[in-house]
Amino acid sequence: MQAVANKSKRPSAAQQVADRRQRVAEMRAQEKARDRRRKVFYGGGGGVIAAALVVVLILVATHKSTPAAQRLGKPSDEKLPAAITTGSTTTEPPAKVVTPTDPSIGITGVTEYVTTGWPTSSNNGAKADALGHNHVDGPIDYSVTPPVGGDHNAQWMNCGIYAAPVPSERAVHNLEHGAVWITYKPSLPQADVDALRAFVMKQTSVKIEGTDTGERYMDLSPWKDDSLPANIVMSSWGFQLKLDSATDPRMQQFVDKFRGSPTYAPEPTSPCNETDPSIGGKPFEGA
């Protein structure tokens, strides 16, 4: 993606969908090619190597059949997205709350902020009061904790579950792409953290006009300290929900309403992955 000055050249939503479909088709073609190679391998005989491969496949199948809460990766497997440490700091203006919240949202406790999509307004409020969504190079001082949108780094992070705090400047870019970001206090009991991880892992991948993206568009990470305004906070672009419990039924309502939504996310067809791990990180469990 290019700098702010080039945002007017962003492909249309239809083109982004077409690009996404092309990527999905390429991935499916690669998978079919792998299947063909496996068939040739077994057909020609593979001896001890083939037997070893069978063992590996059995282990993979067992991994997939094990409940998510029991098969999550280890935090040591993760690589955090690169922090934003250079460049001048941008201070975001106070985010404006939409009052009252649009009743069509239908989720008790959701706070709605004035935002714009690309290029038109996507929810209530004056465009001049809307959260920005420009690309900036340096650190950003957000007016909402955790951020619910606004300016962000030009490179998003790879979606998934992280055991340590992630850079807000990259997480906000994921929100722009339609991701839901769940943050929690580092003092949250481990049982609740495990419940949040299982919740993320049970979400299905997002479909765009019937095409499976293969991505959950979900981020989960602890906040940097207990300054988080609730035990758990769910954020999407322009919407936020504060929670006390990791089993609150509104969690699923929030995901169903806002994740990958062309109504509320400025760039819902853009990827939530595909970033070089040295920049975008590597979650210890992908999403």
DOVEXTOR-465121 format. One record per residue (C-alpha): x, y, z. Coordinates in nm, 2 decimals. Layout:
<<X Y Z>>
...
END
This chain:
<<0.00 0.00 0.00>>
<<0.12 0.35 -0.08>>
<<0.15 0.66 0.13>>
<<-0.13 0.89 0.21>>
<<-0.09 1.10 -0.10>>
<<-0.16 0.80 -0.32>>
<<-0.47 0.68 -0.13>>
<<-0.69 0.83 -0.41>>
<<-0.54 0.56 -0.64>>
<<-0.67 0.27 -0.42>>
<<-0.85 0.00 -0.63>>
<<-1.22 0.00 -0.62>>
<<-1.40 -0.23 -0.39>>
<<-1.50 -0.45 -0.69>>
<<-1.13 -0.47 -0.79>>
<<-1.02 -0.56 -0.44>>
<<-1.28 -0.84 -0.43>>
<<-1.15 -0.96 -0.77>>
<<-0.79 -0.95 -0.65>>
<<-0.89 -1.14 -0.34>>
<<-1.06 -1.41 -0.55>>
<<-0.76 -1.44 -0.77>>
<<-0.54 -1.50 -0.46>>
<<-0.78 -1.76 -0.33>>
<<-0.79 -1.93 -0.66>>
<<-0.41 -1.94 -0.67>>
<<-0.39 -2.09 -0.32>>
<<-0.65 -2.36 -0.43>>
<<-0.44 -2.43 -0.74>>
<<-0.13 -2.47 -0.53>>
<<-0.31 -2.71 -0.30>>
<<-0.43 -2.92 -0.59>>
<<-0.08 -2.94 -0.72>>
<<0.04 -3.06 -0.38>>
<<-0.24 -3.32 -0.38>>
<<-0.12 -3.44 -0.72>>
<<0.24 -3.47 -0.60>>
<<0.13 -3.67 -0.30>>
<<-0.06 -3.91 -0.52>>
<<0.24 -3.96 -0.75>>
<<0.46 -4.02 -0.44>>
<<0.23 -4.29 -0.30>>
<<0.17 -4.44 -0.64>>
<<0.54 -4.49 -0.71>>
<<0.62 -4.62 -0.36>>
<<0.81 -4.42 -0.10>>
<<0.93 -4.69 0.14>>
<<1.03 -4.56 0.48>>
<<0.98 -4.20 0.38>>
<<0.62 -4.27 0.28>>
<<0.56 -4.44 0.61>>
<<0.70 -4.14 0.80>>
<<0.48 -3.91 0.60>>
<<0.17 -4.11 0.70>>
<<0.27 -4.06 1.07>>
<<0.30 -3.69 1.01>>
<<-0.04 -3.68 0.85>>
<<-0.19 -3.87 1.14>>
<<-0.04 -3.62 1.38>>
<<-0.18 -3.33 1.18>>
<<-0.53 -3.49 1.17>>
<<-0.51 -3.54 1.55>>
<<-0.41 -3.18 1.59>>
<<-0.71 -3.06 1.39>>
<<-0.95 -3.29 1.58>>
<<-0.84 -3.17 1.92>>
<<-1.04 -2.88 2.07>>
<<-0.89 -2.54 2.01>>
<<-0.84 -2.48 2.38>>
<<-0.62 -2.79 2.40>>
<<-0.41 -2.73 2.09>>
<<-0.31 -2.37 2.09>>
<<0.05 -2.29 2.00>>
<<0.31 -2.19 2.25>>
<<0.39 -1.82 2.31>>
<<0.76 -1.90 2.24>>
<<0.65 -1.97 1.87>>
<<0.54 -1.61 1.82>>
<<0.73 -1.31 1.67>>
<<0.58 -0.98 1.77>>
<<0.50 -0.72 1.50>>
<<0.78 -0.46 1.46>>
<<0.73 -0.17 1.70>>
<<0.71 0.19 1.56>>
<<1.00 0.36 1.72>>
<<1.13 0.62 1.47>>
<<0.97 0.93 1.32>>
<<0.78 1.21 1.48>>
<<0.48 1.13 1.70>>
<<0.13 1.20 1.57>>
<<-0.13 1.30 1.83>>
<<-0.48 1.20 1.73>>
<<-0.76 1.45 1.80>>
<<-1.03 1.34 2.05>>
<<-1.26 1.08 1.89>>
<<-1.62 1.19 1.87>>
<<-1.89 0.96 2.01>>
<<-2.21 0.91 1.82>>
<<-2.50 0.97 2.06>>
<<-2.73 0.79 2.07>>
<<-2.57 0.48 1.92>>
<<-2.74 0.36 1.60>>
<<-3.02 0.13 1.73>>
<<-2.98 -0.10 1.44>>
<<-2.65 -0.22 1.59>>
<<-2.86 -0.41 1.85>>
<<-2.57 -0.48 2.10>>
<<-2.61 -0.35 2.45>>
<<-2.31 -0.14 2.57>>
<<-2.15 -0.07 2.23>>
<<-1.99 0.27 2.19>>
<<-2.00 0.41 1.84>>
<<-1.75 0.67 1.71>>
<<-1.78 0.90 1.41>>
<<-1.59 0.74 1.12>>
<<-1.58 0.75 0.75>>
<<-1.54 0.47 0.50>>
<<-1.36 0.50 0.17>>
<<-1.46 0.74 0.02>>
<<-1.80 0.81 0.18>>
<<-1.93 0.82 0.54>>
<<-2.00 0.47 0.69>>
<<-2.19 0.58 1.00>>
<<-2.34 0.88 1.18>>
<<-2.18 1.21 1.25>>
<<-2.02 1.50 1.06>>
<<-1.73 1.40 0.83>>
<<-1.51 1.67 0.98>>
<<-1.54 1.49 1.32>>
<<-1.45 1.15 1.18>>
<<-1.16 0.94 1.28>>
<<-0.88 0.97 1.02>>
<<-0.74 0.68 0.83>>
<<-0.42 0.81 0.69>>
<<-0.08 0.64 0.68>>
<<0.18 0.79 0.91>>
<<0.54 0.68 0.97>>
<<0.60 0.75 1.34>>
<<0.44 0.66 1.67>>
<<0.08 0.76 1.73>>
<<-0.08 0.89 2.05>>
<<-0.44 0.77 2.03>>
<<-0.72 0.94 2.21>>
<<-0.91 0.61 2.28>>
<<-0.77 0.32 2.49>>
<<-0.74 0.09 2.31>>
<<-0.76 0.26 1.97>>
<<-1.08 0.21 1.78>>
<<-0.96 0.35 1.45>>
<<-0.77 0.65 1.33>>
<<-0.44 0.71 1.15>>
<<-0.21 0.41 1.14>>
<<0.11 0.27 1.01>>
<<0.12 0.18 0.64>>
<<0.19 -0.18 0.71>>
<<-0.06 -0.39 0.90>>
<<0.03 -0.69 1.12>>
<<-0.05 -1.05 1.07>>
<<-0.38 -1.14 1.24>>
<<-0.38 -1.39 1.52>>
<<-0.33 -1.46 1.89>>
<<-0.03 -1.29 2.06>>
<<0.08 -1.34 2.42>>
<<0.24 -1.00 2.44>>
<<0.12 -0.65 2.36>>
<<0.13 -0.55 1.99>>
<<0.19 -0.21 1.83>>
<<-0.14 -0.02 1.81>>
<<-0.03 0.16 1.49>>
<<-0.04 -0.18 1.31>>
<<-0.34 -0.32 1.49>>
<<-0.55 -0.02 1.39>>
<<-0.46 -0.09 1.02>>
<<-0.61 -0.44 1.08>>
<<-0.93 -0.27 1.20>>
<<-0.94 -0.07 0.88>>
<<-0.93 -0.41 0.69>>
<<-1.23 -0.54 0.89>>
<<-1.06 -0.72 1.18>>
<<-1.19 -0.74 1.54>>
<<-0.92 -0.67 1.80>>
<<-0.97 -0.82 2.15>>
<<-0.75 -0.67 2.42>>
<<-0.74 -0.77 2.79>>
<<-0.57 -0.66 3.11>>
<<-0.24 -0.84 3.17>>
<<-0.37 -0.93 3.52>>
<<-0.67 -1.12 3.37>>
<<-0.67 -1.48 3.51>>
<<-0.52 -1.74 3.29>>
<<-0.84 -1.93 3.27>>
<<-1.01 -1.62 3.12>>
<<-0.72 -1.58 2.87>>
<<-0.76 -1.94 2.77>>
<<-1.13 -1.88 2.72>>
<<-1.06 -1.58 2.49>>
<<-0.81 -1.78 2.29>>
<<-1.06 -2.06 2.24>>
<<-1.32 -1.81 2.14>>
<<-1.09 -1.67 1.87>>
<<-1.00 -2.01 1.74>>
<<-1.36 -2.12 1.70>>
<<-1.44 -1.84 1.46>>
<<-1.48 -1.94 1.10>>
<<-1.29 -1.77 0.82>>
<<-1.45 -1.47 0.66>>
<<-1.62 -1.50 0.32>>
<<-1.64 -1.21 0.07>>
<<-1.93 -1.25 -0.17>>
<<-1.92 -1.63 -0.12>>
<<-1.54 -1.66 -0.16>>
<<-1.36 -1.79 0.15>>
<<-1.06 -1.57 0.24>>
<<-0.91 -1.84 0.46>>
<<-0.86 -1.57 0.73>>
<<-1.05 -1.52 1.05>>
<<-0.98 -1.14 1.08>>
<<-0.93 -1.17 1.45>>
<<-0.66 -1.03 1.68>>
<<-0.61 -1.11 2.04>>
<<-0.34 -0.96 2.26>>
<<-0.29 -0.83 2.62>>
<<-0.28 -0.45 2.67>>
<<0.05 -0.31 2.79>>
<<-0.08 -0.25 3.14>>
<<-0.39 -0.25 3.35>>
<<-0.49 0.10 3.23>>
<<-0.74 -0.08 3.00>>
<<-1.09 0.06 3.08>>
<<-1.23 -0.29 3.14>>
<<-1.11 -0.65 3.19>>
<<-1.17 -0.71 2.82>>
<<-1.23 -0.47 2.53>>
<<-1.35 -0.56 2.18>>
<<-1.28 -0.31 1.91>>
<<-1.36 -0.29 1.54>>
<<-1.33 0.02 1.32>>
<<-1.54 0.28 1.49>>
<<-1.71 0.05 1.75>>
<<-1.60 -0.08 2.09>>
<<-1.75 -0.30 2.36>>
<<-1.62 -0.32 2.72>>
<<-1.66 -0.65 2.90>>
<<-1.59 -0.81 3.24>>
<<-1.63 -1.17 3.14>>
<<-1.46 -1.39 2.88>>
<<-1.79 -1.57 2.83>>
<<-2.02 -1.27 2.77>>
<<-2.26 -1.37 2.49>>
<<-2.22 -1.02 2.34>>
<<-1.87 -1.12 2.22>>
<<-2.01 -1.33 1.94>>
<<-2.27 -1.07 1.86>>
<<-1.99 -0.82 1.82>>
<<-1.79 -1.05 1.59>>
<<-2.10 -1.13 1.38>>
<<-2.19 -0.77 1.34>>
<<-1.85 -0.60 1.26>>
<<-1.59 -0.85 1.14>>
<<-1.52 -0.82 0.77>>
<<-1.82 -0.59 0.74>>
<<-1.84 -0.38 0.41>>
<<-2.09 -0.16 0.60>>
<<-1.85 -0.06 0.88>>
<<-1.49 -0.12 0.78>>
<<-1.33 0.11 0.53>>
<<-1.13 -0.16 0.35>>
<<-1.31 -0.50 0.42>>
<<-1.16 -0.68 0.12>>
<<-0.80 -0.61 0.22>>
<<-0.59 -0.89 0.38>>
<<-0.53 -0.95 0.74>>
<<-0.22 -1.15 0.68>>
<<0.05 -1.19 0.40>>
<<0.29 -0.95 0.58>>
<<0.66 -1.03 0.61>>
<<0.70 -1.16 0.97>>
<<0.99 -0.92 1.03>>
<<0.74 -0.64 1.01>>
<<0.39 -0.80 1.06>>
<<0.49 -1.05 1.32>>
<<0.40 -1.41 1.35>>
<<0.12 -1.50 1.60>>
<<0.17 -1.82 1.80>>
<<-0.17 -1.92 1.67>>
<<-0.29 -1.78 1.34>>
<<-0.62 -1.61 1.28>>
END
